[in-house]
């Protein structure tokens, strides 16, 4: 039934990236990676495909519905195509790099594939660039990663950056402390996810009133912290809120002009996160530039779940972020036009080398032509090399 498909037609959510966009993307990725390297984050490169048991074990279970799975014809075991790189980096840190001193700083760049897209990101294959700090539960580690993401995006020209902070464990902690029954807890979680204040009020009870006040506190960081400070939180939830205030202070000290907002009850998209999490946006740009937050690296569920026979991976505190290249590219300034110069056949190698050293892209003629300028235009060049000089077109 597919015999008549046009060869340029691709499955939904997949696309070819053509010149000059492919080169622009590669340049932006390398500039971002250079910033991460300058802050001590060493690059690793995990494979596209892993055993299903390691890719989807532990916190990776949150990505199960987004993961393509297939049978490896050699091992006869199920494998998955990565839908996210963060958990691969955690696996590397807690297995192959387990003996290195902590905290461990790792960076990565690569493509991921997902079963389905979303309204904001219909693409199913896209690039990720990220950094993970593994082995520290300090508030300063969370602040470092938020600040680093902002610095990296600023280095490639992203303007109007804002960071939305949230605490995914906060609502579960409150519900557990107040011993809320599962049915009521599920209803409250659903109402919070939809920001439905009327539904929260209808559920009633002290927990609904408390969560409603937290939801209403969302907004610019300073105002949100002030409002949340007036909410009497039980036990561990109060500790999480105090940690959030500490992290905001550290981020402010490093990036005083960075726009920060807080939504204390947001949870969607942060299912495996265990502490402060964040989303990166740019003014006027559709979709998220990236996401990050605290999680547990490792902890695949024991020896049987580990792809390394007889080895169980231990959990470590970790925090990190992932940037999405498709959205980042929409937020960076337009690339300057390429300077392409046509070199007629017979141009000396020295002349071409001097032009390339000066920043020109050279297009070598492969046959004699009567009018070099016409051939240069046909090959989409901006200049032609005539004799000993450049001629603009």
N, C-alpha and C positions, 0 to 999 in steps of 0.2 A: 504493500500500500504506500510505501515511501519512494517508489521508483521514480516518480515524477517531481520530487522536490527539487527546487532550484538549489544549485550547489552553494549559493551564498546564504541560504536560509539556515538559521540556527535555532535551537530550542529556546523557548521563552526564558528570559532572564540572562541569556548569554549573548555576548557580542564580540566582534573583532574591534580592536583598538588600532586605528590607522595612523600613518604619519600626518601631522607632527605630534599627535596626541600621545602616542606610545613613548616617544623620546621625552616629552614633557613630563609624563608620569615617572619615567625612570629617573630623571634629574631630580624631581621633587622627593622621591623615595630616598635617593642617596644623600640629599641635603638633610633630610630628617634623621637618617641613620647617623650622619656625621655629628649631629648635635647630641644624640644619645651616646655615641662613642666618647665624645669629649667630656661627658659626665660620668664616665667609668662603666658604661653598660656594654658588655662584650657580646658580640653577635654570635648567634647559633642558628642552625638551619635544619629543622626537623623535616622528615619526609612528608609527602602529600598523603600517604596512606599508612595506617597503622592497624594492628590487631584491634578488633572491636572491643575486646575486654579491657584494654588499656585506654583506648580513646574515650570510651563511654563509661568507665568505672568511676566510682566516687562522685565528685562534683561534675564530671563529664556527662552524667546521666541527664543533666539539664539540656544538653544539645542533641539528645537521641533522636528527636523527631525532625531535626534539621540535617541529619547525617545520611549521606548515600552509603549503602552497605552492599558488599558483594563477596563472593567466595574467591579466596586466593587459590588459584589452580595448583600451586606448588605445595603449600602447607596444608591445603584442604581445611583451612580455618576461615572464619568470617573476618573481614577487614572493613574498615570505614575510611571514607575520604574526609579529611579534616574539614569541619565546618567552622572551626575557630582554632587559633594557634596558642592561646594562653595556656590551655591545659597540657599541650605538648611540651611547652617550656617548663611547666611544673614537673612533668614526668622526667625530663632531662635533669632538672636540678636535684630531684630526690632520688635519682638512680645513678646515672653516669657521673654526675658532678657532686655526689653526696659527700665526698671527703674534702671538698674545697671549703675554705673559711667563709663563714656567714658574717654579715649579710652578703648574698650573692646577687650581682646585678647583671642581667642578661637582656639582650635586645634581639629583635627578629624582624624580618620582612618577607612576605610571601602571599600567595593566592589561597583563597578558601572557596569551597563549593558548598552550597546549601540546597536542600530539597525544594524549598520555596522561598520567594521573596516576600517583601512586605509592601504596604502602601507607600511608605517613605523611601524604601529601598527595594525596587522591583528586581534589581540585579541579583542573580543567584551566585555568580562568581565575581569576586572583587578582591582587592588587595588589602592586606593588613600590615601595619607597622606598629611595633609596640615595645614596651619595656616592662620588665618584671623585677621587683626587689624581693628576694626570698630569704627568710630566716630572721626577720625582725618584726616585732609587733609594736614598735614605738610609734607614737603619734607623729614624730618627725619623719618617719618613712612615708606615711600617707601624704603628708604635706609636700615632701620632696617630689613624689610622683605627680601630684596635681600641678605643682610649679613647673616641673620638667615638661609636661605635656604643653603647657602654655608657652614656655620658652621655645620649644621645637616648632610649634605652629607659627609663632611670631617670626622665627627665623626664615620661614618660607613665604612670609608676607601676608598671613591671615590676619585680617583686621576685624575689630568689633567682636573679639572672643568673649564668651561668657561660659562659666562653669556652674552647673546645677548639681548641688550636693544632696545626698540622701543617705538614710540609714536603714537598709533592708531588714536588719534584725530587730529594729525598734518595736514594730507592731507585734511580732510574735512574742517578744519578751513581756510586753505589757499584758497581752492576753494570757500568757502563762502565769504571770505574777497574780493576776486577778482571778485565775481559775475559771476563765470563760469556757463554756461548753462548746464542743466542736462545731455544732450547727450554727450557733451564734457567731463564733469566730470566723467561720467561712463566709457568713453573710456580711460581717463587718469588713473582711478583707476585700470582698467583691465591691462593696460600696466605696471603699477607699480607692480601689483601683480606678473606679469610674468617677471619682471626685463628687459623689452623690451625697451631699449634706442632708437632704431630706430623708434618704434611706437610712442614714446613720441615726438620725433623730428618731425615726420610726422604730428602730431596734430597741432603743432605750437602754437604761441602766447606766451605772457610773462609767463603765468602759466606753460606751458610745459617746458620752459627754466629753470624756478625756480625749478620745481620738478625734472627735469633731473639732476640738480646740486646737489640736496639733495640725490637723489638715488646714484649718483657717490661718495658721501661723505661717504658711508657706509664702515665700517672697524673697526680696533682697536680704542677704545674709545677716546684716546687723539688726534689721527690724525683726527678722524671723527668730534670731537668738534671743532678743529681748522678750518677744511674745512667749517663746517656749520656756524661758526661765520662770514665767509665772504659772506654768503648769506643773502640778505636783505629780511627778512620775514615781512609780514604785521601783524599788530595788535596783536591779541591773540596768533597767531602762534609764534611770537617772545617771548611772555611770557612763552609759553610751552617749547621753546628751552632753555631759561634761567633757568627754573626749572630743566630741564634735566641735565644741566651742574652742578647745585647745588647738585643734587642727586649723580651724579658721584663722585663729590668731597667728599661727606659724605661716600660713599661706599669705596672709596680709603683710607680714614682715618681709617676705621674699618678693611678693608681687603686689605692691600697694595699689596699683591701678587696675588689677584684674577684677572683672565683674563677677561677683559670686552671688548665687541664689541658693536657697535651701528649700527642699520639699521633704519634710521628715517622714512622710508615710508612703512615698513612692517605692514600688517594689518590682514592677514589671520590667523584665529584661535583666534583673539582678538576682535570679533565683539561686545561684550558687555562691553569692557573696555573703560574707560574714561580718562586715563592718562598713565603715564609711565607703560610699561608692559615688561615682560622679559621671556626668554626661557633659560633653563639650559641644558648644554651638557657636556659630558665627552669625552676626547680624545680616539678615537678608538672604541667608543660604538655607535651602531646603534640606532637612534631615540632620542627623548627628554627625559631627566630625569624628567622634570617637567616644569610647566609654572606658571606665576603669573602676578599680575598687579593691577592697580587701577580701581575701579568700584563703582557703587552706590548700597549700600545694601538697600533692601526694595523697596518701590515704585512699588507694584504689580498692580497698576492701579486703586486703589480705593476700596470702600467698596464691590462692586459687585464681584470683582476679589478675594477678601480675603476669605480663608477657615474659618476664625474666623468671624462668623456672626456679622455684624455691626461694624467691626474693620477695619480701613484703615491703612496700614503701611506706615510710612513716609520714605523718602530716607535719607541715611546717607553716608558720604564719607567713603570708605573702601579700603583696599589694602590687598593682601594675595598671597599665592602660593599653588600649588598642586604638589606633587611628585607622579610619577607613579611607583608602586612597580615592575612591570615586567621589566622596563628599569633599575631601580636602582639596581636590583639584578644582572643584567648583568655587572654592573660597580663596584660592591663591590669585594674585594679579596675573593678567594675561602675559604670556611669554613674549619677549621681543621678537620681531620677525627675523627669520633666519637670513644670514648673509651668505648667499650661494653664488659662487663664481664659476663660470664655465671656462675650462682650459682646453683650447683647441688642440687637436692631435699634434704632437711635436713640441708642445710646451715643455721646457726643461723641468726636470725633477726638482731642482733647487728652487725654482719659482713657486711651484706648488707647495713645497715644504715651508717656505717663508710665509705664504698666505695662510696656511693652516696654523702656524705658530702665532700669527696675528689674530687668530680667531675666526677665520673664514672657513666655510665648508666648500670644498672643491669638487667639481663634477668633471671628470676627465672625458674629453672627446675620444671616440673609438674609431672614427673615420674622418677623412678630410671633408670639410664643408666649404661652400662658397661664401656664405655670409655667417660668420660666427655669432653675430648678435641674434639672428633669427633662430639658430640652433639653441642658443642660451635661453631665449624666451620659451621655446618648445619644451625645454627641460626644466622650466620653472625656476631659472636662475635670476638673481637680481643684478648680476654684473657679468661681464665677459673680460677675459684677459687677452688684450690685443698687443702684441709686441712686448713692450716692457711696462705696461700700465693697465690699470683697471678702467673699464668703461661701464658706466651705469646704464641701465635699460629703462 
